């Protein structure tokens, strides 16, 4: 005789979808929050043995995920909480309990591995500020998730879902807001990308001018002469934002200058400023985007780059 399933073991397609979605959103939000915190730590506490990375992009990607996924987690959690108040038996669905135990297992393993890494790095003498802050971040996130779902599993009365929702929302909002102070607003980011494009264009023009001098042992009177060689296919770039031409002035037989109007100051880039202040001797050795290289550092507004060709270095190849 078949055993009739109890209400606590029944699961509807809606229950399956809602529980799976809320835990999926939880995992995604937790990983994105940690990735965001790691990017902040990398930016504020650079490692002497490390190299410059695109920390702005490392901040933008998890921030974008959090902005979309975290509200989904809060919304679905609220809908489930409302269902539990109307029908407390839904909290006893086996599928939900499996997901909770899986979450407890994952957070426990994360905490253990995190502590092992801390001890291991301590013995190796590699306890940098960057590493310690990352360990603390992982511990806080993992312990927070473990504590909440452990109390939920035990049905503890001290668990206040609404309080937890407000608390974690404030943490996430604070983490997202911090990004504007580190990488700047979207408007500033767009202005910086335009300036990076300007630097790239200037580098391209400079290379063409040097090549022109190597071949003819003289500098052109204007940039239009660079396009006369149809075989090379070189097309003069223009300012990507305003559509204006880049300015070229021939100074001497061996020197020239290139000018353009910039919208930002390269010294204001948060990551570069952080490295210069903390490790001034490292700046020339590590990799920076083209717009931040010392040779192309610029202020806001009209900036000219004067270049002098050394005839001993740039010689026409012997045929």
N, C-alpha and C positions, 0 to 999 in steps of 0.2 A: 504494500500500500504506500503510495507516494505521500511524502510529507508536504503539507500545504505551507508555502512560504509565509512568513510573518510579514507584517507591514514594514518592520525595520529593515528587512532584507530586500524589499522591492525598490526598484529604481526606474524612473521614467526617463525617456529620452531627454526631456528638459533638465532633470536633475543631473544626468550624466554630463550634458553639455555645460551647464552652469558650474559644476564643481571642477570639471576639467579646465574650463576657461579661467576660473579664478586662481587655480594653482599655477597654470601656465603663465598668467599675468604676474603672479607673485614671483616666480623664478626669474622671469625676464626683467622685472623691475629691480629685483635684488642685484642681479648681475650688472645691469646698467648703472645702478647707483654706485656699486663698487668700482666700476670702470671710470665713472665720473670722478669719484674720490681719488682714485689712483692717478688720474690725469692732473688733478689739482696738486697732489703730493709731488708728482714728477716736476711740475712747474715751479712750485714754491721751495722744494728741497732737492735740487738737481744733484746727481751723483758725480763726483769727480772723475770716476772711471767710465761714466756713461758718455753718450753723445747726444747732440741736439736732435730732438724728434719733432714731428709736427703736432705739438701738444694742443694747438688750437683745434685741429681736426679731431683729436682724441677727446676733446671736451664736447664738441658739437655733436658727434654721433650718439653717445649715450644720452645726452640732453634731449635730442630729438626723440629717441626711443622712450624716455621717461615721460615726456610731454604727452605722448600718445597712449602708452601702455598703462601708466600709473592711474589715470582717471578711469580706465576700464576696470582695473583691479578694485578700486574704491567703489565703483558703481555696482559691479557684480557682487562684491562682498555685502553691500547694503541690501541688495535684492535677496541674497541668501539669508541674511539676518532677519529680514522681514518674513521670509518663508518659515524660518525656524520658530519665530514667535507665533505664527498661525498654526504650525504643525511641527511640534517638537520632535516627532518621530523621524523627521527628515535628517536630523543631526546624527541619527544612528545608522544611516545608510552605509552599507559595507564598503562601497566604492569610495565614499568620502573618507572613511576611516583608513582605508588603504593609502590614500593620498596623504593623509596626515602623518601616518607612520613612515611613509617614504620621505616626507619632508623632514621629520625628526631624525631619520637616519642620515639624510644628506647633510643637515646642519651639524650633527654630531661628528661625522667624518670630517667635515670642513674645519670644525674647531680643533679636532685632534691633529690634523695635518698642519694647521696653522701654528699650533703650539710646538709641534715637532720642528717646523721650519725655523721658528724663533730660537729654540734651543740649539739647533744645528748651526745657525748663523752666529750665535753667541760663542760657541766653541771655536768657530773659524775666524772670529774677530771681525766679522762683517756686519755688525749691528749699526748700520747707518741710520740717520734720522728718517730717510725715505723708507727704508725697510720696516722700521718700527711702526711708523704711522700706518703703513699698509696692513701690517699685522693687526693693529688695533682696530682699523676700519673693518676688516674681515670678521674679527671677534665680535664687534658690536652688532653688525648686521646679522650674523649667524645666531648669536645669543638672543637677539630680539625676536627673531622668527621662531627659534626653539621655545623660548619662554611663552610666547603667545599660544602656539598650538599645543604645547604640553598642558597648559591650563585649560585650553578648549577641550582637549581630550578627556581631562579629569572632571570637566563640568564645574570648575571652580567659580565661586561667586565673586571673587575679586577681579575676574576678567571683565573688563569694560570695553567692548568692541568700539563704541563710539569714541571713547577717550583714546584708544589705540589708533583709530582712523585719523583723528585730529593730530595726534603726536607725529605719526609717520608722515602725514601730509605736510606738516610744518618742516620736518627734516628734509623732505624732497624739495619743497619750494625753496628752502634755504640753500640747498645744494645747487639748484638751477640758477638762483639769483647770483650766487657766487661766480658763476661763469661770466656774467657781464662785467665783473670787475677784473677778471683775468684775461679774457680774450676780447672784451669789448662788445658793444651792441651790434646787431646785424648791420646797421648803417655803417659803423666803423669798419666792420669786417669787409663789407663791399668796397669801401674806399681803399682799404689796404690791398685788396685783390687787384683793383685798378692800378695802384702804384706798382705792384709786383709785375703786372703786364707792361707798364711803362719801362721799368728797368730791363725787362727781357727784350723789349724792342730796341732800347738804347744799346744793349750789348750786341744785338744783331747788326745794328748800323755800325757800331765801332769795329766789329770784325770785318765788315765789308770795306770800311775805310782803310784798315790796316792792310787788307789784301790788295786794295787798289794801289796803295803806296808801294807795296812789295813788287807789284807788277810794273808800275810806271815810274817809281821813285819820285813821286810827287803826290800831293794831296789834291783832291778835286776842289774846284771853286764853289761848287754847290752839290747837294745830295742827288740832284737829278742825273748827274754824270754816272752815278752808280748803277742806274737802270739802263744805260745805253747798251750794255752787253746783254743782248737778248738770249745768248746761250746759257748764261747763268740763271736767268729767270727771276732775278731778285726784284722784289716789289717793295717800295718804300712803305714801312708801316706808318700809321697815324695814331694819334692819341685815341685809345679805345673808348673814352668817355665823351670827349668834346669833338673828336674828328679833326682836330688841328694837326698841322705838320710839326714834327720835331725840329727844333732849331739847331742849325749847324753853322759854326763860324771857324774859318781857317785863320789861325793866329800867326803861324810862321810856316816855314817849309817842312817842319817836323811836328808841329803841334796844332791841335784843334780843340774845340769844345762843343759839347752837346748839351742842350738845355730843354727843359720841359717844366710844366707847372704841376707839382705834387699836391695831393690832398691830405697827406698825413706826414708825420715825422717818424722816420725809422727808429729814432731813439726812444719813442714812446711805446714801441712794441713790448708788451709786458714780459714775454719770455726772454727776449734779448736783454732787457734791463735787469732782470733777475740774475742772469748769468754774468753780466758785466759787474754787478755789485758783489756777487759772491765769489766768482772765480775769474778775475780780470785777466789772468795769465792764460786761461783756457780759450778765451774767445777767438783768437786767431787760428787755433788748432782744430776746433770742432767745426762741424758742418752747419751752416746757416743757409736759409733760402737766399736766392740771388739778391733780393731787395735788402737784405741785412748784411751783406758782406761789406767790410770796411770800405772797399774800393767804390761802393755804390751807395754809401750812407747818404741820406738826404733829409732836408728839413721840409717844413710845410710851405708851399708856395713855389715861386720860381727858383729852380736850382740848376746850376751848370756844372758839368764835369769836364775838367780840362785834362787832356791826354797828350803826352809827348812820345813820339816814336823814336826808339833808339835804333839808328841805322846799322849799328854793329850786330844787333840782335835780329832784326828783320831785314834779311837780305834776299834778293831774288835768287832762286835756285839756279845753279849753273847747269846749262843744257849740255 
